[in-house]
Structure formats: structure tokens, C-alpha cells
């Protein structure tokens, strides 16, 4: 497939989701697989982080997690029961390359072979994420993303997976939320590897991860034995206008792409990848510290992609004040919030993210690679898990996305986060995002009310919200 082709874009009308729209759910390897040191798997930076006292809520670890490594067939059967059309998962880099590079681990590759085959047999399209934060510890000890060889390491890993799985996996995502593994992992030190780097080092990491992304795209297109579609999953707090006034819309757009010091923004990755340059604000924000990028590296970073992947949860409303400044509004008292304080209800988030990114980066199909709600879910006395807040949250967000359809913004699909309750990084097992309840003592799976509701949404093509 020509990655720059737009001939396959859906052209919906009337607010109905297009027939090509894909309904799925997502997970990440470290959060669900467990089997942290089985069958030749090497340690990751998250294995290291979980052994730092106090780094994770109640010192929880991903050692067992949801035991998906041993129970993946049960989980695929659950996906089929829900009616998922697609499943986004990540590969554990140190499971297939224990040292991050060099000798491969056949047992680890065989697991993903089986998973992909079982998904396809169940009629579920695999969407494979190369990197969802479980960086090989062996490579971190060699400098991690600060090492100039890191793009080479990543492209070697991508090529390995492309040769092994590229005959069956058609959809690939290179990096998941580089904003988070940069900001939370290397600036604030709250996520693995727990570092607090100075600004120049962080920008070097950004540079290397951008080149790594581009080289992975090149590697996949070179080795996969069928046409593939490739993207990246970016994230940030979405900025939405407080009203439909032009001034407020412009204030929200300006704020959405603004460069913040913590680099939890869209533009520091999106602009290089889709526009071939750093945002104009970057030089003023980081004077004298933006890395030199060669013409050849810009060509690599700007490898054409097939969709705009975005993880979207919360948003802030913005208005233009009398002095001309963009001003973010506080949430009203009592605004609905999940069990993690940052997850507050803002139903327009999907619409404005799709609109703003499509306007800035071109009319590539927009793929919601994550969206979901964390609640205080538990098994009720009737043996079921009732989660009406999750149903209402997702329905409201999807209504916002349907507005994008009505305005002819090209949409590719929606992946709910997450299929299963799982290890939520530094928060451990406290938050529950899943459509499926997991008893971490017995590993029993129970479909929540939201899973049964989502089944009806999928069956109706999104018309039954």
C-alpha cells in the first residue's frame, strides 16, 4: 500500500459511524502478561521499578498481573464473546530479546505467534504495539534512550517482529505515549526507569525516540510480507473550547499544541513526525537545547504514516480572556471523576482531538487507540459487576466522536482501555479500567455490565449508545 494514499478514507454522512470503523479494546504486555521471568524472558525497567520500595502502590508488581501469558486463549474467547473486531496489544521487548538486542528468545516469540493465530482464528484483527514502556533493563544499563544507538536497537527489534509476524499482522503502532515515558519516566521519576534528567538530556531522549520511531516504520515496511498500516499513539490533555465562539476555539487549539516544560504535549512529537519540524515554541521554551537533527534524520522521522493514533481521556476547557490570553477553566465542583483524580469527564474530548489533529496534521484516518474509565468496581452480591458510570462515560465520549463523523472527519476506529482490569503502573492494582473484572487472587474473569453494553454497541455499529 502507498502510505500516502487517501483513496481508502471513509466518507460518512449523517453522523453514523462508517462501515469501515473498527471497534476494539486494548492492553499492554507488562500490565497483563505476568510470567516476568519465565521461558527466557529478560528483565525490563518496570521489573526494576517494581522492586524499589514505595515506587508502586503497596509495592505491587507485574510479576503475575493477569497471568495472560498462560491464559491468553481464555482471554481471546472473552474478546470473541464481547464481539471485538480488533485487539490492540503490545509485545514485551525483553520477552523476545532478553538483552534488548542480539540473540532472540524463541519461546517468547512463540507466545506472540500463538496469540496472533488465536486472534485471527476468532475473527479478531491484531493491532500490535512495539513499545508500551517495558524497556529492556540490559539496554537501559547501556544508556537507554539516551544512547545514540537506541534507534538502531529499536529498528532491529521492529524488524524481528515484522519478519516473524508481518505475514499476519496488518496494523502496527511504534511507540505508545512517548509523552508519558518521557515525562513520567525521565523527568518526574514516577514511572520506570524512575529518572529525573536535566532538560538537555530529556531533549536528547526525544530526538532518539523520534528517530527510533521512523526507523521502525522503515524496517516494518521493508520486511513485512504484506501491505501494512503503521502509526504511533500520542497523548496529552485535550484542550476544548468553553463555547463555540471562534475566539474560544482558537484559544483551545493554541493551548492543545502549546509546548509545556514537562513535554506532556502533542506537538513535540506530532510536529516532527507529520510536519518535519519541531514546533515554533520549542526554541523559546528550550533555548539552545533543541538537538541538531540532520536532513537524513528528518527524512527518517517523517516517514509517512497511515493513521493518526491518539490516546484520549480527559480535557480542559479554554476561553479567550479580555486581554487576549488563552485561559484554562477549573472543573466545576462535583464534576464526575474516576478513581484516578486526573480522569475527569469531558465528553467533547474525542471530537476536538480528532478535529484539531486532523486540521494540523492532515486528513489521515483518526484512530482512538485508548479511551476508558477507571472506577471502584467490585463483585456484587449477585455475582455480577455493575459499572454504570463506565457505560455512561464511554457513551458520552462516543457521542462526541459521532459529531466528528457528522463533520466528515475521517475516523478509523475506537479501542476501549482496557479489556481487563490490570496493573496500572505506579498505581498498582488499585484502579480498575477493565471491561472484564479480574480477581487477582484466583485470576477469575467476569464480564462487567459495561462489557455486555459494549457488545451491543459493536453489534449496532455504534448506533446503539
C-alpha positions, 0 to 999 in steps of 0.5 A, spaced: 500 500 500 502 507 498 502 510 505 500 516 502 494 514 499 487 517 501 483 513 496 481 508 502 478 514 507 471 513 509 466 518 507 460 518 512 454 522 512 449 523 517 453 522 523 453 514 523 459 511 524 462 508 517 462 501 515 469 501 515 470 503 523 473 498 527 471 497 534 476 494 539 479 494 546 486 494 548 492 492 553 499 492 554 504 486 555 507 488 562 500 490 565 497 483 563 502 478 561 505 476 568 510 470 567 516 476 568 521 471 568 519 465 565 521 461 558 527 466 557 524 472 558 529 478 560 528 483 565 525 490 563 525 497 567 518 496 570 521 489 573 526 494 576 521 499 578 517 494 581 522 492 586 524 499 589 520 500 595 514 505 595 515 506 587 508 502 586 502 502 590 503 497 596 509 495 592 505 491 587 508 488 581 507 485 574 510 479 576 503 475 575 498 481 573 493 477 569 497 471 568 495 472 560 501 469 558 498 462 560 491 464 559 491 468 553 486 463 549 481 464 555 482 471 554 481 471 546 474 467 547 472 473 552 474 478 546 470 473 541 464 473 546 464 481 547 464 481 539 471 485 538 473 486 531 480 488 533 485 487 539 490 492 540 496 489 544 503 490 545 509 485 545 514 485 551 521 487 548 525 483 553 520 477 552 523 476 545 530 479 546 532 478 553 538 483 552 534 488 548 538 486 542 542 480 539 540 473 540 532 472 540 528 468 545 524 463 541 519 461 546 517 468 547 516 469 540 512 463 540 507 466 545 506 472 540 505 467 534 500 463 538 496 469 540 496 472 533 493 465 530 488 465 536 486 472 534 485 471 527 482 464 528 476 468 532 475 473 527 479 478 531 484 483 527 491 484 531 493 491 532 500 490 535 504 495 539 512 495 539 513 499 545 508 500 551 514 502 556 517 495 558 524 497 556 529 492 556 533 493 563 540 490 559 539 496 554 537 501 559 544 499 563 547 501 556 544 508 556 537 507 554 534 512 550 539 516 551 544 512 547 545 514 540 544 507 538 537 506 541 534 507 534 538 502 531 536 497 537 529 499 536 529 498 528 532 491 529 527 489 534 521 492 529 524 488 524 524 481 528 517 482 529 515 484 522 519 478 519 516 473 524 509 476 524 508 481 518 505 475 514 499 476 519 499 482 522 496 488 518 496 494 523 502 496 527 503 502 532 511 504 534 511 507 540 505 508 545 505 515 549 512 517 548 509 523 552 508 519 558 515 515 558 518 521 557 515 525 562 513 520 567 519 516 566 525 521 565 523 527 568 518 526 574 521 519 576 514 516 577 514 511 572 520 506 570 526 507 569 524 512 575 529 518 572 529 525 573 534 528 567 536 535 566 532 538 560 538 537 555 538 530 556 530 529 556 531 533 549 536 528 547 531 522 549 526 525 544 530 526 538 532 518 539 525 516 540 523 520 534 528 517 530 527 510 533 520 511 531 521 512 523 526 507 523 521 502 525 516 504 520 522 503 515 524 496 517 516 494 518 515 496 511 521 493 508 520 486 511 513 485 512 510 480 507 504 484 506 501 491 505 501 494 512 498 500 516 503 503 521 502 509 526 504 511 533 499 513 539 500 520 542 497 523 548 496 529 552 490 533 555 485 535 550 484 542 550 476 544 548 473 550 547 468 553 553 463 555 547 463 555 540 465 562 539 471 562 534 475 566 539 474 560 544 476 555 539 482 558 537 484 559 544 483 551 545 487 549 539 493 554 541 493 551 548 492 543 545 499 544 541 502 549 546 509 546 548 509 545 556 516 544 560 514 537 562 513 535 554 506 532 556 504 535 549 502 533 542 506 537 538 513 535 540 512 529 537 506 530 532 510 536 529 516 532 527 513 526 525 507 529 520 510 536 519 518 535 519 519 540 524 519 541 531 514 546 533 515 554 533 515 554 541 520 549 542 526 554 541 523 559 546 521 554 551 528 550 550 533 555 548 539 552 545 537 545 547 533 543 541 538 537 538 541 538 531 537 533 527 540 532 520 536 532 513 537 524 513 534 524 520 528 528 518 527 524 512 527 518 517 522 521 522 517 523 517 516 517 514 509 517 512 504 514 516 497 511 515 493 513 521 493 518 526 493 514 533 491 518 539 490 516 546 484 520 549 481 521 556 480 527 559 480 535 557 480 542 559 476 547 557 479 554 554 476 561 553 479 567 550 480 572 556 479 580 555 486 581 554 487 576 549 490 570 553 488 563 552 485 561 559 484 554 562 477 553 566 477 549 573 472 543 573 466 545 576 465 542 583 462 535 583 464 534 576 464 526 575 471 523 576 474 516 576 478 513 581 484 516 578 483 524 580 486 526 573 480 522 569 475 527 569 469 527 564 469 531 558 465 528 553 467 533 547 474 530 548 474 525 542 471 530 537 476 536 538 482 531 538 480 528 532 478 535 529 484 539 531 489 533 529 486 532 523 486 540 521 494 540 523 496 534 521 492 532 515 486 528 513 489 521 515 484 516 518 483 518 526 484 512 530 482 512 538 487 507 540 485 508 548 479 511 551 476 508 558 474 509 565 477 507 571 472 506 577 471 502 584 468 496 581 467 490 585 463 483 585 456 484 587 452 480 591 449 477 585 455 475 582 455 480 577 459 487 576 455 493 575 459 499 572 454 504 570 458 510 570 463 506 565 457 505 560 455 512 561 462 515 560 464 511 554 457 513 551 458 520 552 465 520 549 462 516 543 457 521 542 462 526 541 466 522 536 459 521 532 459 529 531 466 528 528 463 523 523 457 528 522 463 533 520 466 528 515 472 527 519 475 521 517 475 516 523 478 509 523 476 506 529 475 506 537 479 501 542 476 501 549 482 501 555 482 496 557 479 489 556 481 487 563 482 490 569 490 490 570 496 493 573 496 500 572 503 502 573 505 506 579 498 505 581 498 498 582 492 494 582 488 499 585 484 502 579 480 498 575 479 500 567 477 493 565 471 491 561 472 484 564 473 484 572 479 480 574 480 477 581 487 477 582 487 472 587 484 466 583 485 470 576 477 469 575 474 473 569 467 476 569 464 480 564 462 487 567 455 490 565 459 495 561 462 489 557 455 486 555 453 494 553 459 494 549 457 488 545 451 491 543 454 497 541 459 493 536 453 489 534 449 496 532 455 499 529 455 504 534 448 506 533 446 503 539 449 508 545 
